[in-house]
Amino acid sequence: MKAKARLRTAIKIWMVIYPSITLLLFLLGKELSMLPLYQRTFILTIILVPWMVFVGLPFVEQLIRWFSAKETPEQQ
């Protein structure tokens, strides 16, 4: 994978993971704080990995395609 493609992928992942972690910690922060670190990490990852793979990243990809399609006819 070229460096530019890897950078784009990293930005897409960040666009989903940062708000997702922030929201999850906002909603579950108090409850999770009572657990040991390994349990908190397990709970966060068991929720966030499927969210990223099946919902978050496909949604960002769809948004990018939608905005790219809007721009393409104007550029021609």
Phi, psi and omega per residue, in radians:
M1 nan 2.329 -3.131
K2 -1.243 2.788 -3.087
A3 -1.064 -0.679 -3.126
K4 -1.147 -0.723 3.113
A5 -1.168 -0.683 3.105
R6 -1.149 -0.673 3.099
L7 -1.118 -0.766 3.098
R8 -1.055 -0.754 3.118
T9 -1.086 -0.770 3.132
A10 -1.081 -0.713 3.132
I11 -1.158 -0.725 3.099
K12 -1.068 -0.781 3.135
I13 -1.099 -0.760 3.133
W14 -1.096 -0.682 -3.137
M15 -1.061 -0.468 3.133
V16 -1.668 -0.779 -2.978
I17 -1.258 -0.679 -3.093
Y18 -1.091 -0.933 3.115
P19 -1.154 -0.548 -3.140
S20 -1.162 -0.806 3.110
I21 -1.104 -0.772 -3.133
T22 -1.042 -0.823 -3.140
L23 -1.136 -0.772 -3.131
L24 -1.092 -0.743 3.109
L25 -1.194 -0.596 3.080
F26 -1.113 -0.760 -3.089
L27 -1.336 -0.659 -3.024
L28 -1.997 0.114 -3.011
G29 -0.961 -0.838 -3.116
K30 -1.115 -0.782 -3.117
E31 -1.148 -0.721 -3.128
L32 -1.226 -0.520 -3.072
S33 -1.126 -0.356 3.141
M34 -1.421 -0.211 -3.084
L35 -1.637 2.731 3.018
P36 -1.122 2.741 -3.069
L37 -0.959 -0.776 -3.098
Y38 -1.107 -0.583 3.098
Q39 -1.285 -0.699 3.072
R40 -1.045 -0.802 -3.137
T41 -1.080 -0.759 3.124
F42 -1.065 -0.818 -3.127
I43 -1.102 -0.789 3.126
L44 -1.068 -0.786 -3.099
T45 -1.254 -0.589 -3.137
I46 -1.173 -0.460 3.084
I47 -1.533 -0.812 -2.969
L48 -1.343 -0.600 -3.115
V49 -1.121 -0.884 3.080
P50 -1.093 -0.662 3.091
W51 -0.997 -0.811 -3.128
M52 -1.113 -0.834 -3.011
V53 -1.255 -0.755 -2.984
F54 -1.746 -0.339 -3.083
V55 -2.175 -1.027 -2.990
G56 -1.079 -0.996 -3.114
L57 -1.162 -0.734 3.056
P58 -1.051 -0.618 3.099
F59 -1.131 -0.787 3.113
V60 -1.113 -0.735 3.094
E61 -1.032 -0.756 3.132
Q62 -1.116 -0.736 3.090
L63 -1.062 -0.758 -3.141
I64 -1.112 -0.778 3.095
R65 -1.071 -0.711 -3.118
W66 -1.125 -0.815 3.119
F67 -1.193 -0.630 3.117
S68 -1.153 -0.691 3.126
A69 -1.159 -0.599 3.108
K70 -1.175 -0.633 -3.095
E71 -1.388 -0.526 -3.026
T72 -1.060 -0.854 -3.137
P73 -1.097 -0.553 3.135
E74 -1.203 -0.555 -3.089
Q75 -1.319 -0.402 -3.070
Q76 -1.443 nan nan
